[in-house]
Amino acid sequence: MSPLVGTVLLVVFIALVVLVISRSIRIVPQATAGIVERFGRYHRTLNAGLNMVTPFVDRLRPLIDLREQVVSFPPQPVITRDNLVVGIDTVIYFQVTDARAATYEVANYITAVEQLTVTTLRNVVGGMELEHALTSRDQINSELRKELDEATGKWGIRVGRVELKAIEPPGSIQDSMEKQMRADRDKRAAILSAEGSKQSAILTAEGERQAAVLKARGDSEALMLRAEAEAKAQAARARGQAEAISTVFKAIHEGNPDQRLLAYQYMQMLPQIAQGDANKVWIVPSEIGKALEGIGGFFSNAAAARNPDAREDDGPSGPSVSGPGAQLDASVGRHAGLEGWLAGGSGPVHDGAVADHEGGSVPGAGDADGAPLRHDPALMEGSSEMGASV
């Protein structure tokens, strides 16, 4: 054998060894799996890492992704229970759990999942009305996931979640729904406004009622306090009058006035009785004679005490006055009020007895044989002038 032929055979052998080694070693990435077929039949599944196969006998199929995958399907027309066509977008989250089943149980598992989702969605949504379908997405998602998980289990696929991206009703239905929603919101706004007006009126009436009650209660308490104050004031005035009467009564009895002093006080009150423009005619009671007797005796005794040698008959001083009482001596002195009354400045004087219900005795005049001193009201009123006149 020539050296050239030996060299060619060596090179061919080395190339054959390299080829066999390259066909025997297979590296599988993480989260993927490989299906090995020997003579066209399933032999085994290669996991992630370095794997050895029999060259020219085993064949490795395309690797399968074991990660969870997300597939979004285009809108699918679905007829609801109330015969409305709506478009529904869905999103499927699935994961291959068995590479052998995903390879040999279904030709294209993504297309299979899509068609299964459409049929299941039409079955679930077809039994619902539009409004119920719009508000029951969680229920639809749950039923879809359950149906898909049961159907894809034999394919080596696990459906994790099913989500409805959108439910799009027809344009006319959308306009009607917007009008209905606007009318419902207007209704709720009107109801809330009416409720607010009602509550406002109730609170206003309650406030006015409480104010009226408080005002009435305050007026009642004020009236009670004024009545109590008036009662206390009247009681204080009554006590003061009682004390004044008691003081006057005590002073009169301690002074021990005689009949002449009382007659003098009586005569001092006669001009006050005669005062006034309306006093045209007034009646002098018959007890005036006794009063004059008392006052005449008082003046006679006073003149005798000052002038013991004075004559008792008529003298230069003037004539004496005769009458039913004692004589009044002009030289002794006169009482201005008595003379004014005797002069008839206030009207004619009618002397004489007074018939029943025609007049009465002047208060404080009474005769010596009359009622006791303590029952005469005139003594209570004239006590302040008694000491000064004497």
C-alpha positions as CSV (number, residue, x, y, z in Angstrom):
1,M,0.0,0.0,0.0
2,S,1.3,3.3,-1.0
3,P,1.8,6.1,1.7
4,L,-0.8,8.2,-0.1
5,V,-3.5,5.6,0.2
6,G,-2.7,5.2,3.9
7,T,-3.0,8.9,4.5
8,V,-6.4,9.1,2.8
9,L,-7.7,6.2,4.9
10,L,-6.5,7.8,8.1
11,V,-8.3,11.1,7.3
12,V,-11.5,9.3,6.4
13,F,-11.4,7.3,9.7
14,I,-10.8,10.5,11.7
15,A,-13.8,12.2,10.0
16,L,-16.0,9.2,10.6
17,V,-15.1,9.2,14.3
18,V,-15.8,12.9,14.6
19,L,-19.2,12.5,12.9
20,V,-20.2,9.6,15.2
21,I,-19.2,11.5,18.2
22,S,-21.2,14.6,17.1
23,R,-24.3,12.6,16.4
24,S,-24.1,10.8,19.7
25,I,-23.9,13.9,22.0
26,R,-27.1,16.1,22.5
27,I,-27.3,19.1,24.7
28,V,-30.8,20.1,25.8
29,P,-31.4,23.6,27.2
30,Q,-33.1,24.3,30.6
31,A,-37.0,24.2,30.6
32,T,-37.1,22.2,27.4
33,A,-37.5,18.5,26.6
34,G,-36.5,16.4,23.6
35,I,-38.3,13.3,22.2
36,V,-35.9,10.6,20.9
37,E,-37.3,8.2,18.3
38,R,-35.5,4.9,17.4
39,F,-36.4,3.5,14.0
40,G,-39.5,5.8,14.0
41,R,-40.9,4.8,17.4
42,Y,-40.7,6.7,20.7
43,H,-37.7,5.7,22.6
44,R,-37.2,8.2,25.4
45,T,-37.4,11.8,26.5
46,L,-34.3,13.9,26.9
47,N,-34.2,16.3,29.9
48,A,-32.1,19.4,30.2
49,G,-28.4,18.8,30.1
50,L,-25.9,16.6,28.3
51,N,-27.4,13.5,26.7
52,M,-26.0,10.6,24.7
53,V,-27.9,8.9,21.8
54,T,-27.1,6.2,19.4
55,P,-25.9,7.8,16.1
56,F,-27.7,6.8,12.9
57,V,-30.3,4.9,14.9
58,D,-31.9,7.5,17.3
59,R,-33.5,10.7,15.9
60,L,-34.2,13.7,18.1
61,R,-37.4,15.6,17.4
62,P,-37.7,19.4,17.8
63,L,-37.4,20.5,21.4
64,I,-40.6,21.3,23.3
65,D,-40.8,24.4,25.6
66,L,-41.9,23.5,29.1
67,R,-42.5,27.0,30.4
68,E,-46.0,28.5,30.9
69,Q,-47.1,30.1,27.7
70,V,-49.6,32.9,27.0
71,V,-51.7,32.8,23.9
72,S,-54.1,35.6,22.9
73,F,-56.9,34.7,20.5
74,P,-58.7,37.2,18.2
75,P,-62.3,38.3,19.0
76,Q,-64.8,35.5,18.6
77,P,-68.4,36.2,17.8
78,V,-70.7,34.7,20.4
79,I,-74.5,34.7,20.5
80,T,-76.0,35.3,24.0
81,R,-79.2,34.0,25.4
82,D,-81.1,37.2,24.4
83,N,-79.9,36.7,20.7
84,L,-77.3,39.4,20.7
85,V,-74.0,38.9,19.0
86,V,-71.0,40.0,21.0
87,G,-67.2,39.7,20.3
88,I,-65.1,38.2,23.1
89,D,-61.3,38.4,23.3
90,T,-59.7,35.6,25.4
91,V,-56.2,35.0,26.8
92,I,-55.1,31.5,27.7
93,Y,-52.3,30.6,30.1
94,F,-51.1,27.0,29.7
95,Q,-48.0,24.9,30.3
96,V,-46.8,21.6,28.8
97,T,-46.5,19.0,31.5
98,D,-45.9,15.9,29.4
99,A,-43.7,16.3,26.3
100,R,-44.5,12.8,24.9
101,A,-48.4,13.4,25.1
102,A,-48.0,16.9,23.6
103,T,-46.1,15.4,20.7
104,Y,-48.1,12.2,20.0
105,E,-51.6,12.9,21.4
106,V,-52.4,16.1,19.4
107,A,-50.9,17.4,16.1
108,N,-50.9,21.1,17.1
109,Y,-51.8,21.7,20.7
110,I,-51.9,25.6,20.3
111,T,-54.5,25.3,17.6
112,A,-56.4,22.7,19.6
113,V,-56.5,24.9,22.7
114,E,-57.7,27.8,20.6
115,Q,-60.6,25.9,19.0
116,L,-61.5,24.3,22.3
117,T,-61.6,27.8,23.9
118,V,-64.0,29.1,21.3
119,T,-66.4,26.2,21.5
120,T,-66.4,26.2,25.3
121,L,-66.8,30.0,25.4
122,R,-69.9,29.8,23.1
123,N,-71.3,27.1,25.3
124,V,-70.9,29.1,28.5
125,V,-71.8,32.6,27.3
126,G,-74.7,31.3,25.1
127,G,-76.6,30.4,28.3
128,M,-76.3,34.0,29.7
129,E,-78.0,37.2,28.9
130,L,-75.8,40.2,27.8
131,E,-76.1,42.1,31.1
132,H,-75.3,38.9,33.1
133,A,-72.4,38.1,30.9
134,L,-71.0,41.6,31.3
135,T,-71.1,41.3,35.1
136,S,-70.0,37.6,35.4
137,R,-66.5,37.5,34.0
138,D,-65.2,35.6,37.0
139,Q,-67.8,33.0,36.6
140,I,-67.0,32.7,32.8
141,N,-63.3,32.5,33.5
142,S,-63.8,29.7,36.1
143,E,-66.0,27.6,33.9
144,L,-63.7,28.0,30.9
145,R,-60.6,27.0,32.9
146,K,-62.4,23.9,34.3
147,E,-63.5,22.7,30.8
148,L,-60.2,23.4,29.1
149,D,-58.2,21.7,31.9
150,E,-60.3,18.6,31.6
151,A,-60.1,18.4,27.8
152,T,-56.3,19.2,27.6
153,G,-55.2,16.9,30.4
154,K,-54.7,13.9,28.0
155,W,-52.6,16.2,25.7
156,G,-50.1,16.8,28.5
157,I,-51.2,20.4,28.8
158,R,-52.3,22.2,32.0
159,V,-54.5,25.3,31.6
160,G,-53.6,27.7,34.4
161,R,-55.9,30.7,33.7
162,V,-58.4,31.9,31.2
163,E,-59.1,35.6,31.0
164,L,-61.7,37.6,29.0
165,K,-60.0,40.7,27.6
166,A,-63.1,42.4,26.3
167,I,-66.8,41.8,25.6
168,E,-67.8,44.1,22.8
169,P,-71.6,44.3,22.1
170,P,-72.9,45.8,18.8
171,G,-72.8,49.6,18.4
172,S,-76.6,50.0,18.7
173,I,-76.6,48.0,21.9
174,Q,-73.8,50.1,23.2
175,D,-75.8,53.3,22.5
176,S,-78.9,51.8,24.2
177,M,-76.8,50.7,27.2
178,E,-75.3,54.2,27.5
179,K,-78.8,55.7,27.4
180,Q,-80.0,53.3,30.0
181,M,-77.0,53.9,32.2
182,R,-77.5,57.7,31.8
183,A,-81.2,57.4,32.7
184,D,-80.4,55.2,35.7
185,R,-77.8,57.7,36.9
186,D,-80.3,60.5,36.4
187,K,-82.9,58.5,38.4
188,R,-80.4,57.9,41.2
189,A,-79.4,61.6,41.2
190,A,-83.1,62.6,41.4
191,I,-83.7,60.1,44.2
192,L,-80.6,61.3,46.1
193,S,-81.7,65.0,45.6
194,A,-85.2,64.2,46.9
195,E,-83.7,62.3,49.8
196,G,-81.5,65.3,50.6
197,S,-84.5,67.7,50.4
198,K,-86.5,65.4,52.6
199,Q,-83.7,65.1,55.2
200,S,-83.2,68.9,55.1
201,A,-86.9,69.5,55.7
202,I,-87.0,67.0,58.5
203,L,-83.9,68.5,60.2
204,T,-85.3,72.0,59.7
205,A,-88.6,71.1,61.2
206,E,-86.9,69.3,64.1
207,G,-84.7,72.3,64.7
208,E,-87.8,74.7,64.7
209,R,-89.6,72.3,67.0
210,Q,-86.7,72.2,69.5
211,A,-86.4,75.9,69.3
212,A,-90.1,76.4,70.0
213,V,-89.9,74.0,72.9
214,L,-86.9,75.7,74.3
215,K,-88.4,79.1,73.8
216,A,-91.7,78.1,75.5
217,R,-89.7,76.5,78.3
218,G,-87.6,79.7,78.7
219,D,-90.8,81.8,78.7
220,S,-92.3,79.6,81.4
221,E,-89.3,79.7,83.6
222,A,-89.1,83.5,83.1
223,L,-92.8,83.8,84.1
224,M,-92.2,81.7,87.1
225,L,-89.2,83.7,88.1
226,R,-91.1,87.0,87.7
227,A,-94.0,85.6,89.7
228,E,-91.6,84.5,92.4
229,A,-89.9,87.9,92.4
230,E,-93.3,89.7,92.5
231,A,-94.4,87.5,95.3
232,K,-91.2,88.2,97.3
233,A,-91.6,91.9,96.5
234,Q,-95.2,92.0,97.7
235,A,-94.2,90.0,100.8
236,A,-91.4,92.5,101.5
237,R,-93.8,95.4,101.0
238,A,-96.4,93.8,103.2
239,R,-93.7,93.2,105.9
240,G,-92.6,96.8,105.6
241,Q,-96.2,98.1,105.9
242,A,-96.8,95.8,108.8
243,E,-93.6,97.1,110.5
244,A,-94.6,100.7,109.7
245,I,-98.1,100.2,111.1
246,S,-96.7,98.5,114.1
247,T,-94.3,101.3,114.7
248,V,-96.9,104.0,114.3
249,F,-99.4,102.0,116.5
250,K,-96.7,101.6,119.2
251,A,-95.7,105.3,119.0
252,I,-99.3,106.5,119.3
253,H,-100.0,104.3,122.3
254,E,-96.7,105.3,123.9
255,G,-97.5,109.0,123.4
256,N,-100.9,108.5,125.1
257,P,-102.8,111.2,123.1
258,D,-105.9,112.8,124.6
259,Q,-109.2,113.8,123.0
260,R,-108.1,117.4,122.3
261,L,-105.1,116.3,120.3
262,L,-107.2,114.0,118.3
263,A,-109.7,116.7,117.6
264,Y,-106.9,119.0,116.5
265,Q,-105.6,116.5,114.1
266,Y,-109.1,116.0,112.8
267,M,-109.4,119.7,112.0
268,Q,-106.1,119.7,110.2
269,M,-107.4,117.1,107.8
270,L,-110.5,119.0,106.9
271,P,-108.8,121.5,104.5
272,Q,-107.2,118.5,102.6
273,I,-110.6,117.0,102.2
274,A,-112.0,120.3,100.7
275,Q,-109.1,120.6,98.2
276,G,-109.8,119.9,94.5
277,D,-111.7,121.5,91.6
278,A,-114.4,118.9,91.6
279,N,-115.4,119.5,95.3
280,K,-118.4,121.8,94.9
281,V,-120.6,120.6,97.6
282,W,-119.6,118.4,100.5
283,I,-121.4,117.5,103.8
284,V,-120.1,118.1,107.3
285,P,-121.1,115.4,109.7
286,S,-122.8,116.1,113.0
287,E,-119.7,115.0,114.9
288,I,-118.0,118.3,113.8
289,G,-119.5,119.9,116.9
290,K,-117.6,117.6,119.2
291,A,-114.5,118.3,117.3
292,L,-115.0,122.1,117.7
293,E,-115.6,121.7,121.4
294,G,-112.3,119.8,121.7
295,I,-110.3,122.3,119.6
296,G,-111.9,125.3,121.5
297,G,-111.1,123.8,124.8
298,F,-107.5,123.3,123.6
299,F,-107.1,126.9,122.6
300,S,-108.7,128.2,125.8
301,N,-106.4,126.2,128.0
302,A,-103.4,127.3,125.9
303,A,-104.4,131.0,126.2
304,A,-105.0,130.8,129.9
305,A,-101.6,129.2,130.4
306,R,-99.9,132.1,128.6
307,N,-102.1,135.0,130.0
308,P,-103.6,134.2,133.4
309,D,-105.0,137.8,133.8
310,A,-106.9,137.8,130.5
311,R,-110.6,138.4,130.5
312,E,-112.9,135.6,129.4
313,D,-115.7,138.0,128.2
314,D,-115.7,140.2,125.1
315,G,-112.7,142.5,124.9
316,P,-110.9,144.7,122.5
317,S,-109.5,141.7,120.8
318,G,-112.8,141.0,119.2
319,P,-116.1,139.4,119.9
320,S,-116.3,135.8,121.0
321,V,-117.9,133.1,118.9
322,S,-120.8,131.3,120.3
323,G,-122.0,128.0,119.1
324,P,-122.4,124.4,119.9
325,G,-118.6,124.2,120.9
326,A,-116.4,126.3,123.2
327,Q,-115.7,130.0,122.4
328,L,-112.6,130.8,120.3
329,D,-110.7,133.9,121.5
330,A,-109.3,135.9,118.6
331,S,-106.4,137.1,120.7
332,V,-105.2,133.6,121.4
333,G,-104.7,132.7,117.7
334,R,-106.4,131.1,114.8
335,H,-105.7,128.0,112.7
336,A,-105.3,128.9,109.0
337,G,-106.8,125.8,107.7
338,L,-109.7,125.9,110.0
339,E,-110.5,129.6,109.1
340,G,-110.2,128.8,105.4
341,W,-112.7,126.0,105.8
342,L,-115.0,128.1,107.9
343,A,-114.9,130.9,105.4
344,G,-116.5,128.5,102.9
345,G,-113.8,128.7,100.2
346,S,-114.6,125.3,98.9
347,G,-118.4,125.5,98.7
348,P,-121.4,125.7,100.9
349,V,-121.4,123.8,104.2
350,H,-124.4,121.9,105.3
351,D,-124.3,121.3,109.0
352,G,-126.6,118.8,110.5
353,A,-127.2,115.2,111.1
354,V,-126.4,112.8,108.3
355,A,-129.0,110.3,107.3
356,D,-128.2,106.6,106.6
357,H,-126.0,106.1,103.5
358,E,-125.8,109.9,103.0
359,G,-122.5,110.4,104.6
360,G,-120.5,109.3,107.6
361,S,-118.3,110.4,110.3
362,V,-114.9,111.8,109.2
363,P,-112.2,109.3,109.9
364,G,-110.4,110.1,113.2
365,A,-113.1,112.4,114.5
366,G,-115.2,109.9,116.5
367,D,-116.6,111.0,119.9
368,A,-115.2,110.1,123.3
369,D,-117.7,107.4,123.8
370,G,-117.1,105.7,120.4
371,A,-114.8,102.9,119.4
372,P,-111.5,102.3,121.1
373,L,-108.4,104.0,119.8
374,R,-106.7,101.0,118.3
375,H,-109.6,100.5,115.8
376,D,-109.4,104.1,114.3
377,P,-107.5,104.0,110.9
378,A,-107.1,107.8,111.0
379,L,-104.9,107.6,114.0
380,M,-102.6,105.3,111.9
381,E,-102.4,107.8,109.1
382,G,-102.1,111.1,111.1
383,S,-99.4,110.0,113.5
384,S,-96.7,111.7,111.6
385,E,-98.3,115.2,112.1
386,M,-99.3,114.7,115.7
387,G,-96.1,115.8,117.4
388,A,-95.4,118.8,115.2
389,S,-98.9,120.3,115.7
390,V,-98.8,120.1,119.4
